[in-house]
């Protein structure tokens, strides 16, 4: 096990249409911040759409996917010896389109794939008005649907990491206090299928504040044997590695002894 390894597996860049800077900017910032590994994991295109780029401010077009992979692989070679650059992607999870996404992923040598649920009942989890007018029962059902999708994403076998597993609280902090057993059930499935969850520090930039997932979820995750890793979810080079050391200390405090990193879709561990 490699001691004191510093990494960030969740970074974006300008191809997704809502991030600043190019891939090189993120790599250079990672070097400046003393990281050993930097994973590039921009948003997947909408592979199931007939249009090349139906949402230009959300994700890259399908026609950009091969060039994205090619650029990361070229930079991986260029920066050898300075920093390890990893080829990742953050994939939306749509259960009905798993086969389509898998066919695209299988063409390329990804080091890891992050699976993230961004839509529940066809609505963005970050849509600010989506909770208005819902009864407590409807809110509970929405939360349970969200965790059911996360559970299905873990079962799919397509991902090494699950992204921001309570991000639905981002613009609705009350989400965290909606009572349901779905969270614990989902954590058990994540552990069973040996998928890793990330501590994603971008939650601090949202209305909810704090990281994803909340401390109580991390405590339950440890109890059920879920592995953890780190991702800033940087959409700006200045956020690369953001709060890495604070996350490391919190995880140690909770009781974790190690966290995961990835190469060629294989999981390795280093001590916290």
N, C-alpha and C positions, 0 to 999 in steps of 0.2 A: 504493500500500500504506500502510495506516495504522500508523505506528510506535507501539510501546509499548501496544498494545491489551490490556486485561486482561479476561478472561472466564472463565466456568465454565458448561459446557454440560450438566452432569449433576447435577441436584438433584431430590430427592423432597419429599414432604410427607405430611400425615396421611392422605390418601385411601388410600394403599397399605396402611395398617394396621400398618406397622412403622417409621414415621418420626414425628418430633416436629415440631409447628409447622405453620402454614398457609403458603400460597404467599407472602403478603405478608411474613411473617417472613423468608423466604429473600431476597426482593428487598431488604428493608431492610438485612439483614446484608451483602448484596453492595454496597450503597451505602456502608455503614460501612467496608467493606474496600477501597473505591476501585476497584471493578470498573466497566468500561464496558458490559459485556453480561452478562446472567444468563439462562441457558436453564433452563426448567422441563421436566423429563423424567421424570415419574412412570411407574410400571409400568403397562403396558397391562392392561386386563381380559383374562380368558380368553375371547376372542371365540368360540372354537369350542365352548365349554361351553353346555349347555342351561340350566344354572343361571345366575342373574345374578351371583352372587359365590361361587363354590365354595370359594375360599381367602381369607377376609376378612383374614387377617394377612399376605398376600403381595401382593395387588393390589386395585385398585378394582373395583367391580361394573360390568357393562356399562351399567347405567342411569346411572352417574355420569360416563361418558365425555364426553357432550355438555356437561355442566355444567362439567367440568374445562377443556375447550377454551374455553368461553365465559368462564370466570373469568380464564384466562391472557390472552385477547384484551382483556378489559376492563382488566386491570392494565397490559397493554402500552400502552394509550391513556393511562391515568392517570399512568404514570410517564415519559411522553415528555418529553425534555429533562433528566431526572434520570439515567436509566439505560435502556438498551435491553433490553426484556424479550422473550425469544424463546419461541415455542411449539414445544416438543419433546415427545417421548414415548420411553420406553425400552420397546422391544418384545421380547417373547420370540420366539425363532425355532423354529417347528415346521414342518418342510418340507411336511408333509401339509396344513397349514392356511394356507399363504401367501395363497391367493386370498381367504379369509375376512378375514384381517387387512388385506390391500390394500384391500378394499372399504370398510372402516371408515376407513382413513387417507385415502383419496381424497376423502372428504367435507369435509375440513377443511384450512385453510391452514397446514400445518406448516412451520416453518423448517428443521427437520431431524428425522430419526428415528434413534434409536440401536438397532441390532440386537444383542441379547445372547443367547448360548446359556446357559441356566440348567439344562438337563436333558440328560443323556446316557443312552441306553438306558432312558429313562423314570424315571431317578433324579436328584434334585437334585445339581448339581455340588458343593454345599456340605454334602451329607450326610456326617457325620463317619465313619460306619462303612463307607462304600461300598467302601473299598479293602481291608478286612480279609479275609484268606484268599485273595486273588487271587495267582496266579502272576505272575512277571515278564512272561510272554507276554501274560497277560490284562490286566495294567496297561498294557502297550504298546498293546494293541488298544483299550482304553478311551480312551487319550490320542489315538490316531489317529481314533477315532470323533468325539471332541470337535472336533478340527481339521477333520475332514471337514464337520461341521455349520457351523463358522465359514466354511469355504470356500463352502459352499452359500448361506449368508446373504449373502456378498459377491456371489455370482453372481445372486442374486434381483433385484437392482436396487431393492430396497425401502428400503434404508438409506443414509444419508449417512455415518454413523459406526458403527463396530463397538465394542461395549462390552467392557471388561476381558478381553482375549483370552488371558489365562492364569489367569483367576480360579479355575480348578479346583485351583490350588495353595493356595487360601485356608486350608483346614483340613487340607491334606496337602502340606507343603512339599517332600516327596520327589518330587512330581509333576514339578518342574522338571528333575530329573536322569534322568527316564525317556527313554532314547535313542530318537529317531525322526526321520525326515526330513520328517514331516508338517508341522512348524512352518514350515520354509523353503518348502515347496511351497505352503502356505496363504498365506504372505506374498506370494509371486509372484502368486497369483490376486487378492489384495486390491489389489495395485499395478495389475494388468491392468484391473481393473474400477473403478479410481480411487475406492475407498472409503477413508475416513480411519479411523485407529485412534485411540483416546483413550489418553492417559496418565491413569490413574485412580488417585487417591491413597488410595482407601479400603482398598487392600491392607494398609496399615500397621495397620489396625484388626483384621486377621485374624491367625490363628496364623502364617501365612507371613511376616508383616511385609513391609516394602517396598511398592512400587507395582506396579500391573498396567500393562503387562507388564514383566518383568524387563529389566535393562539390555542383556543380550545379545540379547534379542529386538528391542529398539529399534535396536541396531546393525545387525542383519540387515535390519530394516525399512527403514532408511536406504539400505542397500546395494541393496535391490530397488526403491527409489523409492516407498515407502509414505508417504503424508502422515500427519501427526499433529495432534492437538488436545488440549485439556485438559478434564478433568471430575473434580470432587472425589467424585462419587457421594454427596453429603451427604444423610444421613437426619436431620440435626440442623442447624438454622441456623448453629450455631457452627462447622461444618466448611466453610461456603461459601468457595471459593477456597483451600482448605487446601493449602499447599505449592506454590502457583502459581509463586512466584519460584524456588524450589528446582528445580522441574521445568524451568522455562525455562533455568536455568543448566546443568542436566544435558544437555538436548537440544543446547545450543550446544557443550558439551564433546564430545558424541558426534559432532557434525559437521552437525547440522541448521542450516539458515539461516532457516527460516520455519515457521509453523504455520498451521493452517486455522481459519476461522470460517465460519458459515453464515447465510444469510438466504434465505427462500423456496426452500429446497432448493438454492440456488446456493452453490458453494464459493468463498471468497476467501482470500487469504493476507496475513499481516502478518509483518514480520521479528521474529525472536526478540530 
